[in-house]
Amino acid sequence: MLKVPVAFAQKAQNFVMVLLIISLALVAQQFSNALYKFGVMSLFVVVLLQIAVSNVAPTAGLRKTLTKSAIILGIVTLIFAFSIWITPWLVGLGQTKRF
Protein backbone atom coordinates (compact mmCIF):
# COMPACT_ATOMS: atom_id res chain seq x y z
CA MET A 1 0.00 0.00 0.00
CA LEU A 2 1.22 3.43 -0.90
CA LYS A 3 0.78 6.03 1.82
CA VAL A 4 -0.14 9.47 0.59
CA PRO A 5 1.08 12.26 2.90
CA VAL A 6 -1.73 14.30 4.40
CA ALA A 7 -1.28 18.08 4.43
CA PHE A 8 -1.21 19.89 7.78
CA ALA A 9 -4.37 21.85 7.01
CA GLN A 10 -6.33 18.63 6.44
CA LYS A 11 -5.04 17.20 9.72
CA ALA A 12 -5.97 20.44 11.53
CA GLN A 13 -9.47 20.42 10.01
CA ASN A 14 -9.99 16.81 11.07
CA PHE A 15 -8.72 17.55 14.59
CA VAL A 16 -11.01 20.56 14.97
CA MET A 17 -13.98 18.48 13.78
CA VAL A 18 -13.23 15.86 16.48
CA LEU A 19 -13.02 18.63 19.09
CA LEU A 20 -16.34 20.03 17.83
CA ILE A 21 -18.05 16.66 18.21
CA ILE A 22 -16.62 16.23 21.73
CA SER A 23 -17.78 19.74 22.71
CA LEU A 24 -21.27 19.07 21.37
CA ALA A 25 -21.39 15.78 23.29
CA LEU A 26 -20.41 17.60 26.49
CA VAL A 27 -23.19 20.14 25.94
CA ALA A 28 -25.74 17.41 25.16
CA GLN A 29 -25.00 15.26 28.23
CA GLN A 30 -27.35 15.66 31.18
CA PHE A 31 -25.30 14.27 34.05
CA SER A 32 -22.88 16.98 35.10
CA ASN A 33 -23.35 20.72 35.21
CA ALA A 34 -19.56 21.22 35.30
CA LEU A 35 -19.12 19.19 32.10
CA TYR A 36 -21.92 21.18 30.48
CA LYS A 37 -20.22 24.48 31.37
CA PHE A 38 -16.88 23.20 30.08
CA GLY A 39 -18.61 22.02 26.90
CA VAL A 40 -20.16 25.43 26.26
CA MET A 41 -16.84 27.24 26.76
CA SER A 42 -14.95 24.76 24.62
CA LEU A 43 -17.66 24.93 21.96
CA PHE A 44 -17.16 28.70 21.69
CA VAL A 45 -13.40 28.29 21.23
CA VAL A 46 -13.69 25.35 18.84
CA VAL A 47 -16.25 27.13 16.66
CA LEU A 48 -13.86 30.07 16.29
CA LEU A 49 -11.08 27.64 15.37
CA GLN A 50 -13.41 25.93 12.90
CA ILE A 51 -14.13 29.26 11.21
CA ALA A 52 -10.40 29.90 10.85
CA VAL A 53 -9.22 26.44 9.83
CA SER A 54 -12.08 25.62 7.47
CA ASN A 55 -11.27 28.66 5.33
CA VAL A 56 -7.76 27.38 4.58
CA ALA A 57 -7.19 25.11 1.59
CA PRO A 58 -6.89 21.48 2.77
CA THR A 59 -3.61 21.14 0.86
CA ALA A 60 -1.89 23.99 2.74
CA GLY A 61 1.19 23.39 4.83
CA LEU A 62 1.89 24.37 8.42
CA ARG A 63 3.06 27.92 7.79
CA LYS A 64 0.26 28.81 5.36
CA THR A 65 -2.38 27.27 7.63
CA LEU A 66 -1.18 29.16 10.71
CA THR A 67 -0.81 32.44 8.80
CA LYS A 68 -4.25 32.31 7.18
CA SER A 69 -5.89 31.12 10.39
CA ALA A 70 -4.32 34.00 12.35
CA ILE A 71 -5.55 36.52 9.77
CA ILE A 72 -9.06 35.07 9.83
CA LEU A 73 -9.15 35.03 13.65
CA GLY A 74 -7.99 38.66 13.62
CA ILE A 75 -10.85 39.61 11.30
CA VAL A 76 -13.37 37.72 13.46
CA THR A 77 -12.00 39.45 16.56
CA LEU A 78 -12.38 42.86 14.91
CA ILE A 79 -15.97 42.08 13.96
CA PHE A 80 -16.77 40.97 17.54
CA ALA A 81 -15.12 44.07 18.99
CA PHE A 82 -16.97 46.36 16.58
CA SER A 83 -20.26 44.64 17.41
CA ILE A 84 -19.71 45.10 21.14
CA TRP A 85 -18.68 48.73 20.63
CA ILE A 86 -21.68 49.68 18.47
CA THR A 87 -24.36 47.80 20.45
CA PRO A 88 -25.06 50.57 23.02
CA TRP A 89 -25.54 53.09 20.21
CA LEU A 90 -27.94 50.77 18.38
CA VAL A 91 -29.89 50.13 21.59
CA GLY A 92 -30.12 53.90 22.09
CA LEU A 93 -31.62 54.25 18.63
CA GLY A 94 -34.38 51.84 19.58
CA GLN A 95 -35.18 53.73 22.77
CA THR A 96 -35.82 57.18 21.31
CA LYS A 97 -39.20 58.59 22.26
CA ARG A 98 -41.63 59.37 19.55
CA PHE A 99 -44.59 61.68 19.86
Secondary structure as UniProt FT lines:
FT   HELIX           8..28
FT   HELIX           33..54
FT   TURN            58..59
FT   HELIX           62..94
//
